[in-house]
Amino acid sequence: MSTPRIARTYGAVNIGSFRISAMVAGVTETGEMVVLGSGHRAAQGIKRGYVSDMAAATYAVRDAIDRAEKMANTSVQKVWIGCSGAGLTSRVFQRDIEIGGGRIEEEDIEQLLVAANDAIQPDGRIVLHAQPAHYWLDGAHGVANPRGLHAERLGVDIHVMLADGAPVRNLTEAVQNAHLDVAAVVASPIAAGHACLSPEERDLGVALIEFGAEVTTVSAYAGGMLAGLVTIPLGSGDITDAVASAFGIRRFQAERLKCVHGSAIASPADHREMVPVNAPGEEATGPAALHADDKNRIPRAELISVITGQLGRLTEEVTRALKSLGFAGSSGQMVVLTGGGAELAGLADYAQGALGRPVRIGKPIGLKALPDAHAVPGFSTLAGLVLYAAADPVDIRSFGPSYQKTLRYTGLGLVTRIAHALKTYF
């Protein structure tokens, strides 16, 4: 059986504080999304989602996309980029127009979206996304497609993602300096939602927590749309720093301890287990850690205590964020954890106990040929960027001044219009 031909190719770059990753994916003629190549490298010039060194960030972006292109054996000129900093905020605007009981046609929806575009008030910030979430007619809410229905009034809920202009321009410039065109800047909660959440979850109500290296984003989905988000300037990198400080070791040693021996859940055996500070083959290098034995090993119980102490701070902030988003109702509402920090062992069980809600770990779905190393929570946003690009959701800003209102003529009005045309042209 022959391999389906790639109909269109997409490129994506996710600029995180811990790593910068890139992906080249293609959509086949059968509509299947296939990963052609992906790559990543350690982040440079990025601090808590903001560009702090333009030259270093540009070099890291170019290196990551080069790795993805080499694996894909093709190049891309245009990419979708992810943004987790820049003071992201989410707002919902509403607008309605009068239909007069008539049948809703395409021009009615276009007229509504033009009116909704005028209703957006960015308050000096830039608009990353302005997408119709659902329509409502008279008293019926949550209508996905109003075409062909009759209504007195037609309304729409518009989800708008706002960001600070300068940080977004810095991200864009870092990518453009790497000789790439920016197709769009996509808020990471929206991209991660495309990769990790099912349409049913978004409709029923779910909280998506993206646990990054230096930024944690808490977003609430309800009724099929992102209803709000809160950004917390804490992440898994703060856990690494706490481990490094507690034992007087280097950051790279602390990161390895956290990833290899760390856990969010303690066990009785932890007090008897000693874990090596240095990697295999490096036992004789570096100074001895605080609280270490003569073989430079530390008690696993102390390591887990430091980790859970930092997690306690983070879950307190997450709880406050969920309450501010109105996600404080039934305990049955699902919480999905994603991002690189979500790869910590036992985190789902810890979060379920701390938040009092069912919790699962979100991984990328809907992509064929995704390498196992990238089919993990840390690459959810990257995968979501190509899925978002392929979905090409409607943005109401595309309905602008070029739109011309269409007038409908019926009855006497139609006869008058025809008579006027006959006089004019004949």
C-alpha positions in Angstrom: 0.0 0.0 0.0 1.5 3.4 -1.0 2.1 6.1 1.5 -0.5 9.0 1.3 1.0 12.1 -0.3 1.6 15.1 1.9 -0.8 17.9 0.7 0.5 20.7 2.9 3.4 21.2 5.3 3.4 23.2 8.6 6.2 24.4 10.8 6.0 25.3 14.5 8.4 26.6 17.1 7.6 26.6 20.8 9.8 29.1 22.7 9.9 27.9 26.3 12.1 28.9 29.2 13.7 25.4 29.6 13.8 24.3 25.9 13.1 25.6 22.5 11.5 23.0 20.3 10.5 22.8 16.6 8.3 20.6 14.5 7.7 20.0 10.8 4.4 18.2 10.1 2.3 17.5 7.1 -1.4 16.8 6.3 -2.0 14.0 3.9 -4.5 13.9 1.2 -6.7 11.8 3.5 -6.6 14.5 6.2 -4.2 12.8 8.6 -1.6 14.8 10.4 1.9 13.2 10.2 5.0 14.4 12.0 7.9 14.7 9.5 10.6 15.9 11.8 11.0 17.4 15.3 13.9 18.7 17.3 14.7 20.6 20.5 17.6 22.2 22.3 18.2 24.0 25.6 16.6 27.4 25.8 18.9 30.5 25.6 17.9 34.1 26.0 14.5 33.3 27.5 13.4 34.1 31.0 9.9 33.2 32.2 8.5 33.3 28.7 10.1 36.6 27.8 13.1 37.2 25.5 16.0 38.4 27.6 18.8 38.1 25.0 17.8 38.5 21.4 21.0 37.1 19.8 20.9 34.0 22.0 17.2 33.4 21.5 17.6 33.7 17.7 20.5 31.2 17.7 18.5 28.7 19.7 15.4 29.0 17.4 17.5 28.5 14.3 19.3 25.5 15.9 15.9 23.9 16.8 14.3 24.4 13.4 17.5 23.1 11.7 17.2 19.9 13.6 13.6 19.4 12.7 14.1 20.2 9.1 17.1 17.8 8.9 14.9 15.0 10.2 12.0 15.9 7.9 14.3 16.3 4.9 12.5 19.4 4.0 12.5 23.1 4.9 9.9 25.5 6.0 9.7 29.3 5.5 6.7 30.0 7.7 6.1 28.9 11.3 3.5 29.2 14.0 5.1 30.2 17.3 3.9 29.5 20.9 3.8 32.2 23.6 3.4 31.6 27.3 4.6 34.9 28.7 3.7 38.4 27.5 1.0 38.9 30.2 -1.6 36.7 28.5 -5.2 37.4 29.4 -8.4 36.0 28.1 -11.7 37.8 27.7 -15.1 37.0 26.2 -17.1 39.7 24.3 -20.7 39.4 23.2 -22.5 41.0 20.3 -25.9 40.4 18.6 -27.8 41.7 15.6 -31.5 41.7 14.6 -32.7 39.1 12.2 -36.4 39.8 12.4 -37.5 36.2 12.4 -35.9 35.5 9.0 -33.7 32.6 7.9 -30.1 33.0 8.9 -27.8 33.2 5.9 -24.0 33.4 5.4 -24.2 37.2 5.0 -26.0 37.5 8.4 -23.1 35.7 10.1 -20.6 37.8 8.4 -22.4 41.0 9.4 -22.5 39.7 13.0 -18.7 39.0 13.0 -18.0 42.5 11.6 -20.1 44.0 14.4 -18.3 41.7 17.0 -14.9 42.9 15.7 -15.9 46.5 16.4 -16.9 45.5 20.0 -13.4 44.3 21.0 -11.7 46.6 23.4 -8.0 45.6 23.7 -7.2 48.5 26.1 -3.9 49.2 24.5 -2.8 45.6 24.2 -2.5 43.4 21.1 -5.0 40.8 20.1 -3.5 37.3 19.5 -6.8 35.5 18.8 -10.4 36.7 18.3 -12.5 33.6 17.6 -16.3 33.0 17.7 -16.9 30.4 20.4 -20.7 29.8 20.0 -23.7 31.5 18.6 -27.0 32.1 20.3 -30.4 32.8 18.9 -33.1 34.4 21.0 -33.0 32.2 24.2 -31.0 29.3 22.8 -27.3 29.3 23.7 -24.4 27.1 22.6 -25.4 26.9 18.9 -22.5 25.7 16.8 -23.8 26.5 13.4 -26.8 28.8 13.1 -27.0 28.7 9.3 -30.5 27.9 8.0 -32.2 28.5 11.3 -34.8 31.3 12.0 -34.4 33.8 14.8 -35.4 37.3 15.9 -31.9 38.1 17.1 -28.5 36.4 16.4 -25.7 36.7 18.8 -22.1 35.4 19.3 -19.6 34.9 22.1 -16.1 36.0 20.9 -13.1 34.6 22.8 -10.3 37.1 22.7 -6.7 36.5 23.8 -4.8 39.6 24.7 -1.1 40.1 25.2 1.4 42.9 25.9 2.8 44.2 22.6 6.5 44.5 23.3 7.2 40.9 24.5 5.3 39.5 21.5 7.2 41.7 19.1 10.5 40.4 20.8 9.4 36.8 20.2 8.4 37.5 16.7 11.7 39.3 16.0 13.8 36.4 17.4 12.1 34.0 15.0 12.3 36.5 12.0 16.0 36.9 12.7 16.4 33.2 12.3 15.2 33.7 8.7 11.6 32.5 9.2 8.3 34.2 8.6 5.8 34.2 11.5 2.4 32.9 10.4 0.9 33.6 13.8 1.7 33.9 17.5 -0.5 31.3 19.4 -1.1 31.5 23.1 0.3 28.3 24.6 -3.0 27.4 26.5 -4.8 27.3 23.2 -2.2 25.2 21.5 -1.9 22.8 24.5 -5.7 22.5 24.5 -5.7 21.4 20.9 -3.1 18.7 21.7 -4.5 17.4 25.0 -8.2 18.0 25.3 -11.1 16.2 23.6 -14.0 18.3 22.3 -16.2 16.6 24.9 -13.9 17.7 27.8 -13.9 21.3 26.5 -17.7 21.2 26.4 -18.3 19.7 29.8 -15.7 21.8 31.6 -12.1 21.2 32.3 -9.1 23.0 33.8 -5.9 22.8 31.8 -2.7 23.4 33.9 0.4 23.8 31.8 3.3 23.3 34.2 6.3 24.8 32.4 9.8 25.5 33.5 9.3 29.0 34.8 5.6 29.7 34.1 2.5 27.8 35.0 -0.7 28.7 33.1 -4.1 27.8 34.5 -6.9 27.9 31.9 -10.5 27.0 32.2 -12.6 25.6 29.4 -16.4 25.5 29.5 -19.0 25.2 26.8 -16.4 24.3 24.2 -14.3 27.4 24.6 -11.4 28.8 26.7 -13.3 30.9 29.3 -10.4 32.4 31.1 -6.8 32.0 32.2 -4.3 32.9 34.9 -0.5 33.0 34.6 1.6 32.0 37.6 5.3 33.0 37.6 6.4 29.6 39.1 7.4 26.4 37.4 9.3 23.2 37.6 12.6 25.2 37.3 11.8 26.6 40.8 11.7 23.0 42.1 15.2 22.4 40.5 16.5 25.6 42.1 15.1 24.6 45.5 16.9 21.2 45.3 20.1 22.8 44.2 19.9 25.3 47.1 18.9 22.7 49.7 21.9 20.4 49.0 24.4 22.9 47.8 24.8 21.3 44.3 24.8 22.5 40.7 21.5 23.1 38.8 22.2 20.3 36.3 22.8 17.9 39.2 19.6 19.0 40.8 17.6 18.6 37.6 18.9 15.1 37.2 18.0 14.2 40.8 14.5 15.6 40.3 13.9 13.7 37.1 15.6 10.4 37.9 14.9 10.0 41.6 12.3 12.6 42.5 8.7 12.1 43.1 5.6 14.0 44.3 4.6 11.1 46.5 6.6 9.9 49.5 6.9 6.2 50.5 8.1 4.5 53.7 11.2 3.2 51.9 12.4 6.7 51.1 14.1 7.1 54.5 16.3 4.0 53.8 17.2 4.8 50.2 20.3 6.9 49.4 20.5 8.3 45.9 23.7 9.4 44.2 24.2 13.1 43.5 26.5 12.5 40.5 25.6 10.7 37.4 27.1 7.2 36.7 30.8 7.6 35.8 31.1 10.9 37.5 31.2 9.7 41.1 34.6 11.3 41.9 33.9 14.7 40.4 32.6 17.8 42.1 32.2 18.7 45.8 30.1 16.6 48.3 26.5 17.7 48.7 25.1 18.8 52.0 23.6 15.9 54.1 25.5 13.5 51.8 27.2 10.3 53.0 30.8 9.3 52.2 29.8 8.2 48.7 28.1 11.6 48.0 24.6 10.2 48.3 21.6 11.9 49.8 18.5 10.5 51.5 15.7 10.2 48.9 13.2 11.3 51.7 14.9 14.7 52.0 14.9 15.1 48.2 11.1 14.4 48.1 10.5 16.7 51.0 12.1 19.6 49.1 10.1 18.8 46.0 6.7 18.5 47.8 7.4 21.7 49.7 7.7 23.6 46.4 4.7 21.8 45.0 2.7 22.9 48.0 3.4 26.5 47.1 2.4 26.0 43.5 -0.8 24.1 44.2 -1.9 26.9 46.6 -1.5 29.4 43.7 -3.3 27.0 41.3 -6.2 26.7 43.8 -6.5 30.5 44.0 -6.4 30.7 40.2 -9.1 28.1 39.7 -11.4 30.0 42.2 -10.8 33.3 40.4 -11.8 31.6 37.1 -15.0 30.3 38.7 -13.8 26.7 38.5 -14.9 25.9 42.1 -18.1 24.0 41.6 -18.6 20.2 41.5 -15.5 18.1 42.4 -16.2 16.0 39.3 -14.7 18.7 37.0 -11.6 17.3 35.5 -8.1 18.8 35.8 -5.6 18.0 33.1 -1.9 18.6 33.8 0.6 19.0 30.9 3.9 20.7 30.2 7.4 19.5 31.1 6.8 19.8 34.8 3.9 17.3 34.5 6.4 14.5 33.8 7.4 14.4 37.5 6.6 11.0 39.0 3.4 10.8 41.1 2.3 14.3 40.2 -1.2 13.4 39.1 -1.9 11.6 42.5 -0.4 14.5 44.4 -2.5 17.1 42.5 -5.7 15.1 42.9 -5.3 15.1 46.6 -4.3 18.8 46.8 -7.0 20.1 44.5 -9.7 17.6 45.4 -10.6 16.9 41.8 -9.9 14.1 39.3 -6.6 14.7 37.6 -5.0 13.2 34.5 -1.7 13.9 32.7 -2.2 15.4 29.2 -0.1 14.2 26.3 -0.2 15.1 22.6 -2.9 13.2 20.6 -3.9 13.2 17.0 -0.4 13.1 15.5 1.0 10.2 13.5 4.7 9.3 13.6 5.4 11.5 16.6 8.7 10.3 18.2 8.3 8.6 21.6 10.7 11.2 23.1 8.3 13.9 22.0 5.0 12.1 22.8 5.2 13.4 26.4 3.6 16.4 28.2 6.6 18.6 27.7 5.8 18.8 24.0 2.1 19.3 24.1 2.2 22.9 23.1 4.5 22.2 20.2 2.2 19.5 18.9 -0.8 21.7 19.5 0.8 24.4 17.3 0.7 22.3 14.2 -2.8 21.0 15.0 -3.9 24.6 15.4 -2.3 25.6 12.2 -4.0 22.8 10.3 -7.4 23.5 11.9 -7.2 27.1 10.7 -9.9 28.4 13.1 -11.9 31.4 12.1 -10.6 34.8 13.3 -13.1 37.6 13.2 -10.4 40.1 12.4 -10.5 38.7 8.8 -14.0 40.2 8.5 -13.0 43.9 8.3 -13.6 47.0 6.3 -13.7 45.0 3.0 -17.0 43.5 4.1 -20.0 45.0 2.4 -23.5 44.6 3.8 -25.8 42.6 1.5 -29.4 43.9 1.3 -32.2 41.5 0.6 -35.2 42.6 -1.4 -38.5 40.8 -1.1 -42.1 41.6 -2.2 -42.6 45.2 -3.3 -39.0 46.0 -2.5 -37.9 43.4 -5.1 -40.3 44.7 -7.8 -39.1 48.3 -7.2 -35.5 47.2 -7.4 -36.1 45.4 -10.7 -38.0 48.4 -12.2 -35.2 50.7 -11.2 -32.7 48.5 -12.9 -34.7 48.3 -16.1 -35.0 52.1 -16.3 -31.3 52.5 -15.7 -29.9 50.0 -18.1 -32.6 49.9 -20.8 
